[in-house]
């Protein structure tokens, strides 16, 4: 019986360190990225549209794309340097 409890606790600890903790770290980094957006930053929307920020409002940003200008909600943005995020 005590061995089963120890194994269950061990599984939960492993699950936390390999699944939950890295996801929380990524969410924190993305939140920090979205809060610190500035004019001129290159961004990618979650839909895959690449652009450069022209204007930053409280909840939206205006981006310039090859097809024109788009107003996008900040929650739909990710940074264009995904490989830099993965390296951390």
PyMOL Python script that loads the backbone (N, CA, C, O; Angstrom):
from pymol import cmd

cmd.read_pdbstr("""\
ATOM      1  N   UNK A   1       0.814  -1.209   0.000  1.00  0.00           N
ATOM      2  CA  UNK A   1       0.000   0.000   0.000  1.00  0.00           C
ATOM      3  C   UNK A   1       0.856   1.271   0.000  1.00  0.00           C
ATOM      4  O   UNK A   1       0.610   2.159  -0.816  1.00  0.00           O
ATOM      5  N   UNK A   2       1.867   1.392   0.899  1.00  0.00           N
ATOM      6  CA  UNK A   2       2.699   2.607   0.889  1.00  0.00           C
ATOM      7  C   UNK A   2       3.472   2.776  -0.421  1.00  0.00           C
ATOM      8  O   UNK A   2       3.732   3.900  -0.849  1.00  0.00           O
ATOM      9  N   UNK A   3       3.837   1.658  -1.057  1.00  0.00           N
ATOM     10  CA  UNK A   3       4.550   1.755  -2.332  1.00  0.00           C
ATOM     11  C   UNK A   3       3.653   2.352  -3.416  1.00  0.00           C
ATOM     12  O   UNK A   3       4.127   3.103  -4.268  1.00  0.00           O
ATOM     13  N   UNK A   4       2.380   2.026  -3.390  1.00  0.00           N
ATOM     14  CA  UNK A   4       1.442   2.574  -4.370  1.00  0.00           C
ATOM     15  C   UNK A   4       1.282   4.080  -4.184  1.00  0.00           C
ATOM     16  O   UNK A   4       1.206   4.825  -5.161  1.00  0.00           O
ATOM     17  N   UNK A   5       1.231   4.518  -2.954  1.00  0.00           N
ATOM     18  CA  UNK A   5       1.096   5.944  -2.676  1.00  0.00           C
ATOM     19  C   UNK A   5       2.348   6.685  -3.130  1.00  0.00           C
ATOM     20  O   UNK A   5       2.262   7.763  -3.718  1.00  0.00           O
ATOM     21  N   UNK A   6       3.511   6.103  -2.853  1.00  0.00           N
ATOM     22  CA  UNK A   6       4.773   6.713  -3.278  1.00  0.00           C
ATOM     23  C   UNK A   6       4.832   6.806  -4.807  1.00  0.00           C
ATOM     24  O   UNK A   6       5.252   7.830  -5.346  1.00  0.00           O
ATOM     25  N   UNK A   7       4.423   5.767  -5.494  1.00  0.00           N
ATOM     26  CA  UNK A   7       4.420   5.780  -6.961  1.00  0.00           C
ATOM     27  C   UNK A   7       3.446   6.831  -7.495  1.00  0.00           C
ATOM     28  O   UNK A   7       3.757   7.525  -8.463  1.00  0.00           O
ATOM     29  N   UNK A   8       2.286   6.951  -6.883  1.00  0.00           N
ATOM     30  CA  UNK A   8       1.300   7.947  -7.304  1.00  0.00           C
ATOM     31  C   UNK A   8       1.849   9.360  -7.121  1.00  0.00           C
ATOM     32  O   UNK A   8       1.709  10.200  -8.010  1.00  0.00           O
ATOM     33  N   UNK A   9       2.465   9.623  -5.987  1.00  0.00           N
ATOM     34  CA  UNK A   9       3.068  10.933  -5.729  1.00  0.00           C
ATOM     35  C   UNK A   9       4.187  11.193  -6.729  1.00  0.00           C
ATOM     36  O   UNK A   9       4.305  12.307  -7.241  1.00  0.00           O
ATOM     37  N   UNK A  10       5.000  10.201  -7.012  1.00  0.00           N
ATOM     38  CA  UNK A  10       6.086  10.350  -7.972  1.00  0.00           C
ATOM     39  C   UNK A  10       5.558  10.675  -9.374  1.00  0.00           C
ATOM     40  O   UNK A  10       6.116  11.524 -10.069  1.00  0.00           O
ATOM     41  N   UNK A  11       4.506  10.012  -9.776  1.00  0.00           N
ATOM     42  CA  UNK A  11       3.892  10.279 -11.081  1.00  0.00           C
ATOM     43  C   UNK A  11       3.364  11.712 -11.138  1.00  0.00           C
ATOM     44  O   UNK A  11       3.538  12.395 -12.147  1.00  0.00           O
ATOM     45  N   UNK A  12       2.731  12.164 -10.076  1.00  0.00           N
ATOM     46  CA  UNK A  12       2.202  13.529 -10.028  1.00  0.00           C
ATOM     47  C   UNK A  12       3.341  14.544 -10.102  1.00  0.00           C
ATOM     48  O   UNK A  12       3.228  15.544 -10.810  1.00  0.00           O
ATOM     49  N   UNK A  13       4.428  14.301  -9.387  1.00  0.00           N
ATOM     50  CA  UNK A  13       5.582  15.212  -9.412  1.00  0.00           C
ATOM     51  C   UNK A  13       6.195  15.266 -10.809  1.00  0.00           C
ATOM     52  O   UNK A  13       6.497  16.350 -11.307  1.00  0.00           O
ATOM     53  N   UNK A  14       6.381  14.130 -11.436  1.00  0.00           N
ATOM     54  CA  UNK A  14       6.931  14.084 -12.794  1.00  0.00           C
ATOM     55  C   UNK A  14       6.000  14.809 -13.766  1.00  0.00           C
ATOM     56  O   UNK A  14       6.459  15.585 -14.604  1.00  0.00           O
ATOM     57  N   UNK A  15       4.716  14.561 -13.657  1.00  0.00           N
ATOM     58  CA  UNK A  15       3.731  15.230 -14.512  1.00  0.00           C
ATOM     59  C   UNK A  15       3.812  16.739 -14.336  1.00  0.00           C
ATOM     60  O   UNK A  15       3.751  17.477 -15.319  1.00  0.00           O
ATOM     61  N   UNK A  16       3.947  17.205 -13.114  1.00  0.00           N
ATOM     62  CA  UNK A  16       4.035  18.642 -12.847  1.00  0.00           C
ATOM     63  C   UNK A  16       5.269  19.239 -13.521  1.00  0.00           C
ATOM     64  O   UNK A  16       5.163  20.254 -14.209  1.00  0.00           O
ATOM     65  N   UNK A  17       6.429  18.626 -13.334  1.00  0.00           N
ATOM     66  CA  UNK A  17       7.667  19.196 -13.856  1.00  0.00           C
ATOM     67  C   UNK A  17       7.807  19.084 -15.372  1.00  0.00           C
ATOM     68  O   UNK A  17       8.497  19.902 -15.981  1.00  0.00           O
ATOM     69  N   UNK A  18       7.174  18.099 -15.990  1.00  0.00           N
ATOM     70  CA  UNK A  18       7.315  17.937 -17.432  1.00  0.00           C
ATOM     71  C   UNK A  18       6.136  18.476 -18.225  1.00  0.00           C
ATOM     72  O   UNK A  18       6.264  18.663 -19.435  1.00  0.00           O
ATOM     73  N   UNK A  19       4.997  18.734 -17.600  1.00  0.00           N
ATOM     74  CA  UNK A  19       3.823  19.189 -18.344  1.00  0.00           C
ATOM     75  C   UNK A  19       3.312  20.549 -17.862  1.00  0.00           C
ATOM     76  O   UNK A  19       3.198  21.480 -18.659  1.00  0.00           O
ATOM     77  N   UNK A  20       3.016  20.669 -16.618  1.00  0.00           N
ATOM     78  CA  UNK A  20       2.344  21.862 -16.096  1.00  0.00           C
ATOM     79  C   UNK A  20       3.303  23.039 -15.986  1.00  0.00           C
ATOM     80  O   UNK A  20       2.990  24.135 -16.451  1.00  0.00           O
ATOM     81  N   UNK A  21       4.455  22.831 -15.384  1.00  0.00           N
ATOM     82  CA  UNK A  21       5.401  23.931 -15.153  1.00  0.00           C
ATOM     83  C   UNK A  21       5.888  24.582 -16.450  1.00  0.00           C
ATOM     84  O   UNK A  21       5.901  25.811 -16.525  1.00  0.00           O
ATOM     85  N   UNK A  22       6.291  23.819 -17.478  1.00  0.00           N
ATOM     86  CA  UNK A  22       6.721  24.453 -18.729  1.00  0.00           C
ATOM     87  C   UNK A  22       5.589  25.243 -19.414  1.00  0.00           C
ATOM     88  O   UNK A  22       5.829  26.299 -19.998  1.00  0.00           O
ATOM     89  N   UNK A  23       4.364  24.721 -19.336  1.00  0.00           N
ATOM     90  CA  UNK A  23       3.230  25.426 -19.937  1.00  0.00           C
ATOM     91  C   UNK A  23       2.981  26.746 -19.214  1.00  0.00           C
ATOM     92  O   UNK A  23       2.699  27.756 -19.859  1.00  0.00           O
ATOM     93  N   UNK A  24       3.079  26.754 -17.899  1.00  0.00           N
ATOM     94  CA  UNK A  24       2.889  27.994 -17.133  1.00  0.00           C
ATOM     95  C   UNK A  24       3.988  28.996 -17.482  1.00  0.00           C
ATOM     96  O   UNK A  24       3.725  30.196 -17.572  1.00  0.00           O
ATOM     97  N   UNK A  25       5.209  28.519 -17.677  1.00  0.00           N
ATOM     98  CA  UNK A  25       6.317  29.398 -18.047  1.00  0.00           C
ATOM     99  C   UNK A  25       6.073  30.027 -19.417  1.00  0.00           C
ATOM    100  O   UNK A  25       6.299  31.224 -19.592  1.00  0.00           O
ATOM    101  N   UNK A  26       5.614  29.239 -20.391  1.00  0.00           N
ATOM    102  CA  UNK A  26       5.318  29.766 -21.725  1.00  0.00           C
ATOM    103  C   UNK A  26       4.205  30.796 -21.676  1.00  0.00           C
ATOM    104  O   UNK A  26       4.289  31.826 -22.345  1.00  0.00           O
ATOM    105  N   UNK A  27       3.154  30.535 -20.888  1.00  0.00           N
ATOM    106  CA  UNK A  27       2.057  31.488 -20.763  1.00  0.00           C
ATOM    107  C   UNK A  27       2.531  32.793 -20.148  1.00  0.00           C
ATOM    108  O   UNK A  27       2.105  33.866 -20.573  1.00  0.00           O
ATOM    109  N   UNK A  28       3.403  32.718 -19.160  1.00  0.00           N
ATOM    110  CA  UNK A  28       3.934  33.915 -18.514  1.00  0.00           C
ATOM    111  C   UNK A  28       4.775  34.728 -19.501  1.00  0.00           C
ATOM    112  O   UNK A  28       4.662  35.953 -19.543  1.00  0.00           O
ATOM    113  N   UNK A  29       5.618  34.059 -20.295  1.00  0.00           N
ATOM    114  CA  UNK A  29       6.439  34.745 -21.287  1.00  0.00           C
ATOM    115  C   UNK A  29       5.576  35.404 -22.361  1.00  0.00           C
ATOM    116  O   UNK A  29       5.865  36.523 -22.787  1.00  0.00           O
ATOM    117  N   UNK A  30       4.520  34.722 -22.799  1.00  0.00           N
ATOM    118  CA  UNK A  30       3.627  35.280 -23.817  1.00  0.00           C
ATOM    119  C   UNK A  30       2.865  36.481 -23.269  1.00  0.00           C
ATOM    120  O   UNK A  30       2.683  37.473 -23.976  1.00  0.00           O
ATOM    121  N   UNK A  31       2.419  36.403 -22.020  1.00  0.00           N
ATOM    122  CA  UNK A  31       1.729  37.529 -21.395  1.00  0.00           C
ATOM    123  C   UNK A  31       2.670  38.727 -21.296  1.00  0.00           C
ATOM    124  O   UNK A  31       2.275  39.855 -21.590  1.00  0.00           O
ATOM    125  N   UNK A  32       3.905  38.485 -20.886  1.00  0.00           N
ATOM    126  CA  UNK A  32       4.903  39.550 -20.796  1.00  0.00           C
ATOM    127  C   UNK A  32       5.164  40.163 -22.175  1.00  0.00           C
ATOM    128  O   UNK A  32       5.279  41.382 -22.301  1.00  0.00           O
ATOM    129  N   UNK A  33       5.257  39.318 -23.209  1.00  0.00           N
ATOM    130  CA  UNK A  33       5.452  39.800 -24.581  1.00  0.00           C
ATOM    131  C   UNK A  33       4.305  40.717 -25.000  1.00  0.00           C
ATOM    132  O   UNK A  33       4.536  41.795 -25.548  1.00  0.00           O
ATOM    133  N   UNK A  34       3.083  40.292 -24.746  1.00  0.00           N
ATOM    134  CA  UNK A  34       1.911  41.078 -25.163  1.00  0.00           C
ATOM    135  C   UNK A  34       1.801  42.386 -24.399  1.00  0.00           C
ATOM    136  O   UNK A  34       1.325  43.380 -24.947  1.00  0.00           O
ATOM    137  N   UNK A  35       2.231  42.408 -23.146  1.00  0.00           N
ATOM    138  CA  UNK A  35       2.166  43.638 -22.355  1.00  0.00           C
ATOM    139  C   UNK A  35       3.241  44.640 -22.776  1.00  0.00           C
ATOM    140  O   UNK A  35       3.069  45.843 -22.580  1.00  0.00           O
ATOM    141  N   UNK A  36       4.343  44.162 -23.351  1.00  0.00           N
ATOM    142  CA  UNK A  36       5.465  45.031 -23.702  1.00  0.00           C
ATOM    143  C   UNK A  36       5.584  45.290 -25.200  1.00  0.00           C
ATOM    144  O   UNK A  36       6.676  45.585 -25.683  1.00  0.00           O
ATOM    145  N   UNK A  37       4.484  45.186 -25.944  1.00  0.00           N
ATOM    146  CA  UNK A  37       4.510  45.464 -27.376  1.00  0.00           C
ATOM    147  C   UNK A  37       4.794  46.944 -27.615  1.00  0.00           C
ATOM    148  O   UNK A  37       4.256  47.806 -26.919  1.00  0.00           O
ATOM    149  N   UNK A  38       5.631  47.229 -28.591  1.00  0.00           N
ATOM    150  CA  UNK A  38       5.930  48.603 -28.951  1.00  0.00           C
ATOM    151  C   UNK A  38       5.830  48.769 -30.460  1.00  0.00           C
ATOM    152  O   UNK A  38       5.871  47.793 -31.210  1.00  0.00           O
ATOM    153  N   UNK A  39       5.700  50.006 -30.888  1.00  0.00           N
ATOM    154  CA  UNK A  39       5.642  50.314 -32.312  1.00  0.00           C
ATOM    155  C   UNK A  39       6.941  49.860 -32.961  1.00  0.00           C
ATOM    156  O   UNK A  39       8.028  50.132 -32.453  1.00  0.00           O
ATOM    157  N   UNK A  40       6.820  49.168 -34.083  1.00  0.00           N
ATOM    158  CA  UNK A  40       7.983  48.676 -34.807  1.00  0.00           C
ATOM    159  C   UNK A  40       8.286  47.210 -34.573  1.00  0.00           C
ATOM    160  O   UNK A  40       9.068  46.621 -35.320  1.00  0.00           O
ATOM    161  N   UNK A  41       7.686  46.600 -33.549  1.00  0.00           N
ATOM    162  CA  UNK A  41       7.905  45.172 -33.296  1.00  0.00           C
ATOM    163  C   UNK A  41       7.305  44.333 -34.420  1.00  0.00           C
ATOM    164  O   UNK A  41       6.243  44.657 -34.951  1.00  0.00           O
ATOM    165  N   UNK A  42       7.991  43.262 -34.773  1.00  0.00           N
ATOM    166  CA  UNK A  42       7.447  42.322 -35.749  1.00  0.00           C
ATOM    167  C   UNK A  42       6.677  41.254 -34.990  1.00  0.00           C
ATOM    168  O   UNK A  42       7.161  40.713 -33.997  1.00  0.00           O
ATOM    169  N   UNK A  43       5.482  40.957 -35.463  1.00  0.00           N
ATOM    170  CA  UNK A  43       4.623  39.991 -34.778  1.00  0.00           C
ATOM    171  C   UNK A  43       4.006  39.039 -35.793  1.00  0.00           C
ATOM    172  O   UNK A  43       4.017  39.287 -36.998  1.00  0.00           O
ATOM    173  N   UNK A  44       3.465  37.938 -35.267  1.00  0.00           N
ATOM    174  CA  UNK A  44       2.728  36.972 -36.057  1.00  0.00           C
ATOM    175  C   UNK A  44       1.429  36.709 -35.311  1.00  0.00           C
ATOM    176  O   UNK A  44       1.441  36.493 -34.099  1.00  0.00           O
ATOM    177  N   UNK A  45       0.308  36.726 -36.025  1.00  0.00           N
ATOM    178  CA  UNK A  45      -0.959  36.407 -35.375  1.00  0.00           C
ATOM    179  C   UNK A  45      -1.069  34.897 -35.234  1.00  0.00           C
ATOM    180  O   UNK A  45      -0.329  34.150 -35.873  1.00  0.00           O
ATOM    181  N   UNK A  46      -1.993  34.454 -34.395  1.00  0.00           N
ATOM    182  CA  UNK A  46      -2.178  33.009 -34.231  1.00  0.00           C
ATOM    183  C   UNK A  46      -2.715  32.384 -35.515  1.00  0.00           C
ATOM    184  O   UNK A  46      -2.681  31.165 -35.681  1.00  0.00           O
ATOM    185  N   UNK A  47      -3.216  33.235 -36.432  1.00  0.00           N
ATOM    186  CA  UNK A  47      -3.672  32.757 -37.736  1.00  0.00           C
ATOM    187  C   UNK A  47      -2.561  32.705 -38.766  1.00  0.00           C
ATOM    188  O   UNK A  47      -2.776  32.238 -39.884  1.00  0.00           O
ATOM    189  N   UNK A  48      -1.355  33.183 -38.402  1.00  0.00           N
ATOM    190  CA  UNK A  48      -0.222  33.093 -39.304  1.00  0.00           C
ATOM    191  C   UNK A  48       0.068  34.348 -40.104  1.00  0.00           C
ATOM    192  O   UNK A  48       0.903  34.314 -41.008  1.00  0.00           O
ATOM    193  N   UNK A  49      -0.598  35.459 -39.799  1.00  0.00           N
ATOM    194  CA  UNK A  49      -0.363  36.703 -40.526  1.00  0.00           C
ATOM    195  C   UNK A  49       0.836  37.416 -39.901  1.00  0.00           C
ATOM    196  O   UNK A  49       0.865  37.662 -38.695  1.00  0.00           O
ATOM    197  N   UNK A  50       1.821  37.744 -40.735  1.00  0.00           N
ATOM    198  CA  UNK A  50       3.019  38.442 -40.279  1.00  0.00           C
ATOM    199  C   UNK A  50       2.831  39.934 -40.500  1.00  0.00           C
ATOM    200  O   UNK A  50       2.287  40.360 -41.519  1.00  0.00           O
ATOM    201  N   UNK A  51       3.284  40.716 -39.537  1.00  0.00           N
ATOM    202  CA  UNK A  51       3.165  42.155 -39.686  1.00  0.00           C
ATOM    203  C   UNK A  51       4.075  42.906 -38.749  1.00  0.00           C
ATOM    204  O   UNK A  51       4.789  42.323 -37.934  1.00  0.00           O
ATOM    205  N   UNK A  52       4.031  44.234 -38.888  1.00  0.00           N
ATOM    206  CA  UNK A  52       4.833  45.129 -38.056  1.00  0.00           C
ATOM    207  C   UNK A  52       3.872  46.081 -37.365  1.00  0.00           C
ATOM    208  O   UNK A  52       2.965  46.620 -38.000  1.00  0.00           O
ATOM    209  N   UNK A  53       4.066  46.291 -36.074  1.00  0.00           N
ATOM    210  CA  UNK A  53       3.138  47.103 -35.289  1.00  0.00           C
ATOM    211  C   UNK A  53       3.278  48.580 -35.658  1.00  0.00           C
ATOM    212  O   UNK A  53       4.376  49.136 -35.678  1.00  0.00           O
ATOM    213  N   UNK A  54       2.129  49.196 -35.950  1.00  0.00           N
ATOM    214  CA  UNK A  54       2.077  50.628 -36.247  1.00  0.00           C
ATOM    215  C   UNK A  54       1.544  51.434 -35.079  1.00  0.00           C
ATOM    216  O   UNK A  54       1.924  52.588 -34.882  1.00  0.00           O
ATOM    217  N   UNK A  55       0.650  50.813 -34.297  1.00  0.00           N
ATOM    218  CA  UNK A  55      -0.009  51.524 -33.199  1.00  0.00           C
ATOM    219  C   UNK A  55      -0.417  50.518 -32.137  1.00  0.00           C
ATOM    220  O   UNK A  55      -0.857  49.415 -32.461  1.00  0.00           O
ATOM    221  N   UNK A  56      -0.274  50.890 -30.876  1.00  0.00           N
ATOM    222  CA  UNK A  56      -0.643  50.012 -29.763  1.00  0.00           C
ATOM    223  C   UNK A  56      -1.729  50.690 -28.949  1.00  0.00           C
ATOM    224  O   UNK A  56      -1.542  51.814 -28.482  1.00  0.00           O
ATOM    225  N   UNK A  57      -2.872  50.017 -28.770  1.00  0.00           N
ATOM    226  CA  UNK A  57      -3.954  50.492 -27.910  1.00  0.00           C
ATOM    227  C   UNK A  57      -4.017  49.577 -26.689  1.00  0.00           C
ATOM    228  O   UNK A  57      -3.168  48.701 -26.519  1.00  0.00           O
ATOM    229  N   UNK A  58      -5.020  49.782 -25.844  1.00  0.00           N
ATOM    230  CA  UNK A  58      -5.113  48.997 -24.608  1.00  0.00           C
ATOM    231  C   UNK A  58      -5.278  47.501 -24.872  1.00  0.00           C
ATOM    232  O   UNK A  58      -4.578  46.680 -24.279  1.00  0.00           O
ATOM    233  N   UNK A  59      -6.205  47.150 -25.764  1.00  0.00           N
ATOM    234  CA  UNK A  59      -6.459  45.729 -26.025  1.00  0.00           C
ATOM    235  C   UNK A  59      -6.191  45.333 -27.466  1.00  0.00           C
ATOM    236  O   UNK A  59      -6.277  44.150 -27.794  1.00  0.00           O
ATOM    237  N   UNK A  60      -5.870  46.277 -28.334  1.00  0.00           N
ATOM    238  CA  UNK A  60      -5.650  45.982 -29.742  1.00  0.00           C
ATOM    239  C   UNK A  60      -4.354  46.603 -30.235  1.00  0.00           C
ATOM    240  O   UNK A  60      -3.772  47.469 -29.581  1.00  0.00           O
ATOM    241  N   UNK A  61      -3.915  46.147 -31.398  1.00  0.00           N
ATOM    242  CA  UNK A  61      -2.773  46.748 -32.080  1.00  0.00           C
ATOM    243  C   UNK A  61      -3.129  46.901 -33.555  1.00  0.00           C
ATOM    244  O   UNK A  61      -3.912  46.125 -34.103  1.00  0.00           O
ATOM    245  N   UNK A  62      -2.548  47.899 -34.178  1.00  0.00           N
ATOM    246  CA  UNK A  62      -2.693  48.095 -35.614  1.00  0.00           C
ATOM    247  C   UNK A  62      -1.400  47.608 -36.231  1.00  0.00           C
ATOM    248  O   UNK A  62      -0.318  48.088 -35.892  1.00  0.00           O
ATOM    249  N   UNK A  63      -1.519  46.632 -37.160  1.00  0.00           N
ATOM    250  CA  UNK A  63      -0.316  46.107 -37.792  1.00  0.00           C
ATOM    251  C   UNK A  63      -0.348  46.380 -39.289  1.00  0.00           C
ATOM    252  O   UNK A  63      -1.411  46.453 -39.906  1.00  0.00           O
ATOM    253  N   UNK A  64       0.828  46.527 -39.848  1.00  0.00           N
ATOM    254  CA  UNK A  64       0.991  46.709 -41.277  1.00  0.00           C
ATOM    255  C   UNK A  64       1.406  45.376 -41.873  1.00  0.00           C
ATOM    256  O   UNK A  64       2.368  44.756 -41.420  1.00  0.00           O
ATOM    257  N   UNK A  65       0.682  44.940 -42.883  1.00  0.00           N
ATOM    258  CA  UNK A  65       1.014  43.703 -43.582  1.00  0.00           C
ATOM    259  C   UNK A  65       1.225  44.040 -45.046  1.00  0.00           C
ATOM    260  O   UNK A  65       1.025  45.183 -45.457  1.00  0.00           O
ATOM    261  N   UNK A  66       1.622  43.062 -45.830  1.00  0.00           N
ATOM    262  CA  UNK A  66       1.808  43.308 -47.256  1.00  0.00           C
ATOM    263  C   UNK A  66       0.487  43.671 -47.924  1.00  0.00           C
ATOM    264  O   UNK A  66       0.476  44.371 -48.937  1.00  0.00           O
ATOM    265  N   UNK A  67      -0.615  43.204 -47.371  1.00  0.00           N
ATOM    266  CA  UNK A  67      -1.923  43.463 -47.957  1.00  0.00           C
ATOM    267  C   UNK A  67      -2.583  44.726 -47.441  1.00  0.00           C
ATOM    268  O   UNK A  67      -3.636  45.109 -47.949  1.00  0.00           O
ATOM    269  N   UNK A  68      -2.008  45.380 -46.459  1.00  0.00           N
ATOM    270  CA  UNK A  68      -2.599  46.592 -45.898  1.00  0.00           C
ATOM    271  C   UNK A  68      -2.453  46.615 -44.390  1.00  0.00           C
ATOM    272  O   UNK A  68      -1.549  46.011 -43.813  1.00  0.00           O
ATOM    273  N   UNK A  69      -3.384  47.341 -43.771  1.00  0.00           N
ATOM    274  CA  UNK A  69      -3.350  47.482 -42.321  1.00  0.00           C
ATOM    275  C   UNK A  69      -4.477  46.672 -41.688  1.00  0.00           C
ATOM    276  O   UNK A  69      -5.571  46.575 -42.243  1.00  0.00           O
ATOM    277  N   UNK A  70      -4.199  46.097 -40.528  1.00  0.00           N
ATOM    278  CA  UNK A  70      -5.192  45.305 -39.802  1.00  0.00           C
ATOM    279  C   UNK A  70      -5.168  45.682 -38.331  1.00  0.00           C
ATOM    280  O   UNK A  70      -4.099  45.887 -37.755  1.00  0.00           O
ATOM    281  N   UNK A  71      -6.351  45.773 -37.718  1.00  0.00           N
ATOM    282  CA  UNK A  71      -6.439  45.963 -36.271  1.00  0.00           C
ATOM    283  C   UNK A  71      -6.681  44.585 -35.673  1.00  0.00           C
ATOM    284  O   UNK A  71      -7.655  43.911 -36.008  1.00  0.00           O
ATOM    285  N   UNK A  72      -5.780  44.177 -34.783  1.00  0.00           N
ATOM    286  CA  UNK A  72      -5.790  42.835 -34.208  1.00  0.00           C
ATOM    287  C   UNK A  72      -5.853  42.936 -32.694  1.00  0.00           C
ATOM    288  O   UNK A  72      -5.230  43.815 -32.097  1.00  0.00           O
ATOM    289  N   UNK A  73      -6.609  42.031 -32.072  1.00  0.00           N
ATOM    290  CA  UNK A  73      -6.645  41.939 -30.624  1.00  0.00           C
ATOM    291  C   UNK A  73      -5.294  41.406 -30.132  1.00  0.00           C
ATOM    292  O   UNK A  73      -4.711  40.522 -30.759  1.00  0.00           O
ATOM    293  N   UNK A  74      -4.803  41.936 -29.025  1.00  0.00           N
ATOM    294  CA  UNK A  74      -3.503  41.509 -28.503  1.00  0.00           C
ATOM    295  C   UNK A  74      -3.470  40.017 -28.188  1.00  0.00           C
ATOM    296  O   UNK A  74      -2.420  39.384 -28.297  1.00  0.00           O
ATOM    297  N   UNK A  75      -4.598  39.457 -27.802  1.00  0.00           N
ATOM    298  CA  UNK A  75      -4.623  38.033 -27.449  1.00  0.00           C
ATOM    299  C   UNK A  75      -4.412  37.142 -28.669  1.00  0.00           C
ATOM    300  O   UNK A  75      -4.186  35.941 -28.520  1.00  0.00           O
ATOM    301  N   UNK A  76      -4.482  37.712 -29.878  1.00  0.00           N
ATOM    302  CA  UNK A  76      -4.282  36.933 -31.095  1.00  0.00           C
ATOM    303  C   UNK A  76      -2.869  37.067 -31.635  1.00  0.00           C
ATOM    304  O   UNK A  76      -2.610  36.702 -32.782  1.00  0.00           O
ATOM    305  N   UNK A  77      -1.946  37.588 -30.825  1.00  0.00           N
ATOM    306  CA  UNK A  77      -0.575  37.790 -31.279  1.00  0.00           C
ATOM    307  C   UNK A  77       0.388  36.848 -30.576  1.00  0.00           C
ATOM    308  O   UNK A  77       0.194  36.462 -29.423  1.00  0.00           O
ATOM    309  N   UNK A  78       1.419  36.498 -31.303  1.00  0.00           N
ATOM    310  CA  UNK A  78       2.564  35.793 -30.753  1.00  0.00           C
ATOM    311  C   UNK A  78       3.785  36.454 -31.354  1.00  0.00           C
ATOM    312  O   UNK A  78       3.677  37.132 -32.376  1.00  0.00           O
ATOM    313  N   UNK A  79       4.940  36.272 -30.746  1.00  0.00           N
ATOM    314  CA  UNK A  79       6.092  36.961 -31.331  1.00  0.00           C
ATOM    315  C   UNK A  79       6.638  36.186 -32.508  1.00  0.00           C
ATOM    316  O   UNK A  79       6.429  34.978 -32.617  1.00  0.00           O
ATOM    317  N   UNK A  80       7.335  36.875 -33.385  1.00  0.00           N
ATOM    318  CA  UNK A  80       7.825  36.252 -34.610  1.00  0.00           C
ATOM    319  C   UNK A  80       9.089  35.447 -34.380  1.00  0.00           C
ATOM    320  O   UNK A  80       9.540  34.747 -35.286  1.00  0.00           O
ATOM    321  N   UNK A  81       9.671  35.525 -33.198  1.00  0.00           N
ATOM    322  CA  UNK A  81      10.907  34.807 -32.907  1.00  0.00           C
ATOM    323  C   UNK A  81      10.621  33.595 -32.033  1.00  0.00           C
ATOM    324  O   UNK A  81      11.119  33.511 -30.910  1.00  0.00           O
ATOM    325  N   UNK A  82       9.832  32.663 -32.531  1.00  0.00           N
ATOM    326  CA  UNK A  82       9.474  31.472 -31.767  1.00  0.00           C
ATOM    327  C   UNK A  82      10.704  30.653 -31.397  1.00  0.00           C
ATOM    328  O   UNK A  82      10.754  30.055 -30.322  1.00  0.00           O
ATOM    329  N   UNK A  83      11.702  30.624 -32.289  1.00  0.00           N
ATOM    330  CA  UNK A  83      12.898  29.839 -31.985  1.00  0.00           C
ATOM    331  C   UNK A  83      13.643  30.426 -30.791  1.00  0.00           C
ATOM    332  O   UNK A  83      14.290  29.687 -30.049  1.00  0.00           O
ATOM    333  N   UNK A  84      13.565  31.733 -30.594  1.00  0.00           N
ATOM    334  CA  UNK A  84      14.203  32.347 -29.434  1.00  0.00           C
ATOM    335  C   UNK A  84      13.486  31.935 -28.150  1.00  0.00           C
ATOM    336  O   UNK A  84      14.130  31.719 -27.124  1.00  0.00           O
ATOM    337  N   UNK A  85      12.177  31.826 -28.200  1.00  0.00           N
ATOM    338  CA  UNK A  85      11.414  31.376 -27.028  1.00  0.00           C
ATOM    339  C   UNK A  85      11.740  29.926 -26.689  1.00  0.00           C
ATOM    340  O   UNK A  85      11.872  29.579 -25.516  1.00  0.00           O
ATOM    341  N   UNK A  86      11.870  29.089 -27.696  1.00  0.00           N
ATOM    342  CA  UNK A  86      12.114  27.673 -27.463  1.00  0.00           C
ATOM    343  C   UNK A  86      13.520  27.436 -26.913  1.00  0.00           C
ATOM    344  O   UNK A  86      13.755  26.440 -26.229  1.00  0.00           O
ATOM    345  N   UNK A  87      14.456  28.341 -27.205  1.00  0.00           N
ATOM    346  CA  UNK A  87      15.832  28.167 -26.745  1.00  0.00           C
ATOM    347  C   UNK A  87      15.975  28.413 -25.250  1.00  0.00           C
ATOM    348  O   UNK A  87      16.940  27.950 -24.641  1.00  0.00           O
ATOM    349  N   UNK A  88      15.043  29.126 -24.655  1.00  0.00           N
ATOM    350  CA  UNK A  88      15.140  29.467 -23.221  1.00  0.00           C
ATOM    351  C   UNK A  88      14.794  28.304 -22.349  1.00  0.00           C
ATOM    352  O   UNK A  88      14.826  28.420 -21.124  1.00  0.00           O
TER     353      UNK A  88
END
""", "prot")
cmd.dss("prot")
cmd.show_as("cartoon", "prot")
cmd.util.cbc("prot")
cmd.orient("prot")
